[in-house]
């Protein structure tokens, strides 16, 4: 008897872009975050291997499975934060997926593109829950791929009236703002980060900075912050005042306690306690509080969890198969029994 393995599909970042309907990704991210908090998504902490390369480069491995999804798997990425200065993506790699009946590998999809979309979609889900309904001024500290994805998805949950951007390279910040002005949005670059933050209803830190770029003292009452750029404990985009002035939500508490630098340091210094942290998935499910007052500063500290990657990968593969996209590869030959 000859058994033919399922076709192995390779799906590129360009094909993912063709398949992506941004609005649908927000609900997908919210579902993965809820399943992270109720433990119906089975996953482990991100595994990181530090590399000798300059700039904090590392190899990152994340894996997860859902009982209600057909494919499980793992994402393996190289993370080279200095790549952005060379016009290259900082996260490069793939997500390898397996089918549940016999464990055959069935797909490899672009990990960088998936990471970019799921990160911004999670921020949008958190923003929809935590930001004030009237928040319509968005400040971005950073102007890379994540900044673009955040504009695309946050505009789905709040009607953005003004876009502000700050970065260490003023010319790049201005080019970013010009792109959105050309699209009809009121957008401008700022020379000073504090000036960009003052008066904003939503602030997103999307940098590869190793030291804080956002001070909590700059935040007006009622501001919502999405902090997504620092993914290793030795880096932090936020100063201590961000923690002490804000209510703090995280995507996955075990990971936040080991990998979110400002949280690890804040607990060690007695500025906050573990009890001060809430999981955003539990809040989305109504099992933990969201915003408690008009003037509360809310902070979503995102690290990204394996469940998000595998949920998004399942979604993209299903869309690709329906649309006839992707490249089939003869990965395994027939097995003769």
C-alpha positions in Angstrom: 0.0 0.0 0.0 1.4 3.4 -0.9 0.6 6.5 1.2 1.0 9.9 -0.4 1.8 12.7 2.1 -0.1 15.9 2.0 1.3 18.5 -0.4 3.9 20.7 1.2 3.1 24.4 0.5 5.6 27.2 0.6 4.0 30.6 1.1 5.9 33.8 0.7 5.5 37.2 2.4 4.3 38.7 -0.9 1.6 36.0 -1.1 0.6 36.7 2.5 0.2 40.3 1.6 -2.1 39.4 -1.3 -4.2 37.3 1.0 -4.5 39.6 3.9 -7.7 41.5 4.8 -6.5 43.6 7.7 -9.9 43.9 9.5 -10.2 40.1 9.9 -6.8 39.8 11.5 -7.8 41.8 14.6 -10.5 39.3 15.6 -8.0 36.5 14.9 -5.4 38.1 17.2 -8.1 38.7 19.9 -9.1 35.0 19.8 -5.5 33.8 20.1 -5.0 36.1 23.1 -8.1 34.8 24.8 -7.0 31.3 24.2 -3.6 32.1 25.6 -5.2 33.3 28.8 -7.7 30.5 29.2 -4.9 28.0 28.4 -6.8 26.3 25.5 -3.8 27.2 23.4 -0.9 24.9 24.3 2.4 26.7 24.1 5.8 27.3 25.8 7.9 30.3 26.4 9.9 31.7 23.5 13.4 30.1 23.3 16.2 32.4 22.5 19.8 31.6 21.5 22.0 34.7 21.8 24.5 35.0 18.9 27.9 36.4 18.8 27.0 39.0 16.1 27.1 42.7 17.1 23.7 44.3 17.9 22.0 41.8 20.0 21.2 39.3 17.3 19.6 36.0 18.3 17.8 32.9 17.1 14.2 32.7 18.4 12.0 29.6 18.5 8.3 29.6 19.4 5.8 26.7 19.1 2.2 26.1 19.8 -0.9 23.9 19.1 -4.7 24.4 19.3 -7.1 21.6 19.7 -9.6 23.3 17.3 -7.1 24.1 14.5 -5.9 21.6 12.0 -2.2 22.5 12.0 0.4 22.9 14.7 4.0 24.0 14.5 6.9 26.3 15.3 8.3 29.6 14.2 12.0 29.9 13.9 13.4 33.4 13.3 16.8 35.1 13.2 16.4 38.5 14.9 19.0 41.1 13.7 17.9 44.5 15.1 20.5 46.4 13.2 19.2 45.2 9.9 16.8 48.1 9.7 19.8 50.5 9.2 20.7 48.5 6.1 17.2 48.5 4.6 16.6 44.9 5.6 13.9 43.3 7.9 15.0 42.6 11.5 13.0 39.3 11.7 13.6 36.7 9.1 12.6 33.1 9.1 9.7 30.8 8.7 6.8 28.9 10.4 6.8 25.2 9.8 3.3 23.6 10.1 2.3 19.9 10.6 -1.0 18.2 10.1 -2.5 16.4 13.1 -3.5 13.0 11.8 0.0 11.6 11.0 2.3 14.6 11.8 3.3 15.2 8.3 4.9 18.6 7.6 2.5 20.5 5.3 3.6 24.1 5.0 6.3 26.6 5.4 5.3 30.3 5.5 7.2 33.5 5.8 7.7 34.2 9.5 8.7 37.8 9.2 5.5 38.8 7.4 3.3 36.8 9.9 5.1 38.4 12.9 4.5 41.9 11.5 0.8 41.3 11.0 0.1 39.5 14.2 1.9 42.0 16.3 0.0 45.0 14.9 -3.3 43.1 15.1 -2.8 42.3 18.8 -2.1 46.0 19.4 -5.3 46.9 17.5 -7.3 44.4 19.7 -5.8 45.9 22.8 -6.4 49.4 21.6 -10.0 48.7 20.8 -10.5 47.4 24.4 -8.4 50.0 26.3 -8.2 53.3 24.4 -10.8 55.9 25.0 -13.5 55.9 22.2 -12.6 59.4 21.2 -8.8 58.8 20.9 -8.0 60.0 17.4 -4.4 61.2 17.6 -1.8 58.4 17.1 1.9 58.9 17.9 4.4 56.4 16.6 7.9 56.3 18.1 9.6 54.5 15.2 9.0 54.4 11.5 9.8 50.9 10.3 7.6 48.0 9.1 5.7 47.7 12.4 4.9 51.4 12.3 3.2 50.9 8.9 1.3 47.8 10.1 0.1 49.7 13.2 -1.3 52.5 11.1 -3.1 50.0 8.9 -4.7 48.1 11.8 -5.2 50.8 14.4 -7.2 52.9 11.9 -9.7 50.0 11.8 -10.5 50.4 15.5 -10.3 54.2 15.9 -11.0 57.0 13.4 -7.5 58.6 13.2 -7.6 62.3 12.8 -3.9 62.9 13.1 -0.7 60.8 12.8 2.5 61.9 14.4 5.9 60.2 14.0 9.2 60.5 15.7 12.5 58.7 15.1 16.2 59.3 15.5 16.6 59.9 11.8 14.5 63.0 11.0 14.6 62.4 7.3 13.2 58.9 7.6 10.5 60.2 9.9 9.6 62.9 7.5 9.5 60.4 4.6 7.1 58.2 6.6 4.8 61.1 7.4 4.9 62.3 3.7 3.7 58.8 2.6 0.6 59.2 4.7 -0.1 62.8 3.8 -0.1 61.6 0.2 -2.7 59.1 1.2 -4.9 61.9 2.6 -4.1 61.6 6.3 -3.0 64.5 8.4 0.6 63.3 9.3 3.8 65.1 10.4 7.2 64.2 11.7 8.5 65.6 15.0 12.0 66.6 16.0 11.2 66.0 19.7 9.7 62.8 21.1 8.1 64.5 24.0 6.3 67.0 21.7 5.1 64.1 19.6 3.6 62.3 22.6 2.0 65.2 24.4 -1.7 65.3 23.6 -1.9 62.0 21.8 -4.6 59.6 22.7 -2.7 56.5 21.4 1.1 56.0 21.5 2.9 53.1 20.0 6.6 52.4 20.6 7.8 50.4 17.6 11.6 50.8 17.8 14.6 48.6 18.2 16.0 50.8 20.9 17.9 49.3 23.8 17.2 52.3 26.1 13.9 54.1 26.8 12.4 56.3 24.1 9.1 57.0 26.0 8.8 58.7 29.4 5.7 58.2 31.4 5.8 61.8 32.5 4.9 62.8 28.9 1.7 60.9 28.9 -1.6 62.8 29.3 -4.3 61.2 31.5 -6.3 58.7 29.5 -3.6 57.9 27.0 -3.3 54.4 25.8 0.2 52.9 25.0 1.2 49.9 22.9 4.8 48.9 23.6 6.0 46.3 21.1 9.6 46.9 20.0 11.8 45.5 22.8 11.7 41.7 22.8 14.7 40.8 25.0 15.1 41.5 28.7 18.2 43.7 28.3 16.2 46.2 26.1 13.5 48.6 27.1 11.6 51.3 25.3 9.8 52.5 28.4 11.1 54.3 31.5 10.0 53.5 35.1 7.3 56.2 35.1 5.4 54.4 32.3 5.0 51.5 34.7 4.2 53.4 37.8 1.6 55.8 36.1 -0.2 53.2 34.0 -2.4 50.2 34.4 -0.4 47.4 32.7 -1.7 44.5 30.5 0.6 41.9 29.0 -0.1 39.2 26.3 1.3 36.2 28.3 2.3 36.6 31.9 5.0 33.9 32.1 6.8 35.5 29.2 6.4 39.1 30.5 8.0 38.1 33.8 11.1 36.8 32.0 11.4 38.8 28.8 9.9 42.3 29.2 12.9 44.3 30.5 11.0 47.1 32.2 8.7 44.7 33.9 11.5 42.4 35.1 13.4 45.5 36.4 10.3 47.1 37.8 9.4 44.1 39.9 13.0 43.7 41.1 13.1 47.3 42.2 9.7 47.1 43.9 8.1 49.6 41.6 5.4 47.2 40.6 4.4 43.7 41.7 3.2 40.7 39.7 -0.3 41.4 41.0 -0.3 44.7 39.0 -0.1 42.9 35.7 -3.2 41.6 33.8 -3.3 39.5 30.7 -5.0 41.2 27.8 -6.7 37.9 26.7 -8.5 37.6 30.1 -9.6 41.3 29.7 -10.9 40.6 26.2 -12.9 37.7 27.6 -14.3 39.8 30.4 -12.5 37.8 33.0 -10.2 40.7 34.0 -10.8 44.4 34.1 -10.1 46.7 31.2 -9.9 50.5 31.5 -11.3 51.6 34.9 -11.6 55.3 34.5 -11.5 58.1 31.8 -8.2 59.4 33.1 -6.4 56.0 33.5 -3.3 55.6 31.5 -3.4 52.1 29.9 -0.3 50.2 28.7 -0.3 47.0 26.6 3.2 45.5 26.8 3.4 43.1 23.8 6.0 40.4 23.4 4.1 38.2 21.0 3.1 34.7 21.9 3.5 31.4 19.9 -0.3 31.0 19.8 -0.6 34.1 17.7 1.9 32.9 15.2 0.3 29.5 14.8 -3.3 30.9 14.6 -2.2 33.3 11.9 -0.3 30.6 10.0 -3.3 28.4 10.0 -5.4 31.3 8.7 -2.9 32.2 5.9 -2.5 28.6 4.7 -6.3 28.1 4.5 -6.6 31.2 2.5 -3.7 30.3 0.2 -5.2 26.8 -0.5 -8.6 28.3 -1.3 -7.0 30.9 -3.6 -4.5 28.5 -5.2 -1.5 30.5 -4.0 1.8 29.2 -2.7 4.4 26.9 -4.2 3.9 23.1 -3.7 7.1 21.2 -3.0 7.7 17.5 -3.1 9.1 17.3 0.4 8.4 13.6 1.2 8.3 10.7 -1.2 5.7 8.0 -1.1 5.9 5.5 1.7 5.6 1.8 0.7 4.1 -0.6 3.2 
